[in-house]
Amino acid sequence: MGSSYTVTYAVSHASAGSAAPSGSVTVSDGSNSCVGTLPALSCNLPSTAAATVSLPASYAGDSTYNASVLPSILHDIAPAGQVGSITVTVAGSGSGAVLTGDGRIACGATSSSLYANTTVVTLNAVPAVGQVFGGWLGACSGVDPCVVTVNGASAVSATFAPASPALNFDIDGNGSARALTDGLLVVRYLLSLSGSALTTSAIAAGIPAATRTLPADVLIRLNNLRPMLDIDGNGQVDAVTDGVLLLRYLINVRCNALTLNAVGTTPRRPAAAAMEDYIQAHLL
């Protein structure tokens, strides 16, 4: 607030092999403006009072190319030290995007945006056709829209997976979730084991037999399930909390014995009954 800031832009053309555009680009917030002359790709825009401003950019055109206008983007002007950020990462083997209503985040990989502190931002996960949204981790948990009140730096991940097979705690694909196979695989995964250390003696060998036996296939399954493994709902997954909770449940531990010394900080599901219901709903 009260200082100039750099706005970057780019001008492209659709005619392969043609000369690069020349001329000027003007960026304005409605009260102030700056002008850059190509090939320069930025200009310095002065700021005034704290506000959310709309920044359209216009290209003046030249003897070869027509003039054009880029639709506005939103930008926060805030006092120094009162600006935070949201960083969104898309995970999983599926595809989808995370969108905000203000258009500042629209990512299918990793994206971030600065906001004035206290701004309330809603993130929506949109799976592609044939995909499902597995859930949030980080600043949010669960599958409902992620609402973040900006206060410093916030990070959130969104996981997308193919719609088939269904996401549940049957890790090895034998049709049921068992402690000494699926539960053990989860704990090993949350301890960052991989390769044969992840799967040795932890794949169902009976009838029905496992359909996922290779470490790479099991790892893909677990990565797609990662948000679902947040049993206590605190936005994090951890072997000594979520892993223990799932393993205890699968050996029929219930009530207070289920949660004893195994709940993370600020859980969304602090009560044993809520965790029991959550795990049961995701067994198959």
Disulfide bonds with the S-S distance in Angstrom:
Cys34-Cys43 2.04
Cys140-Cys146 2.04
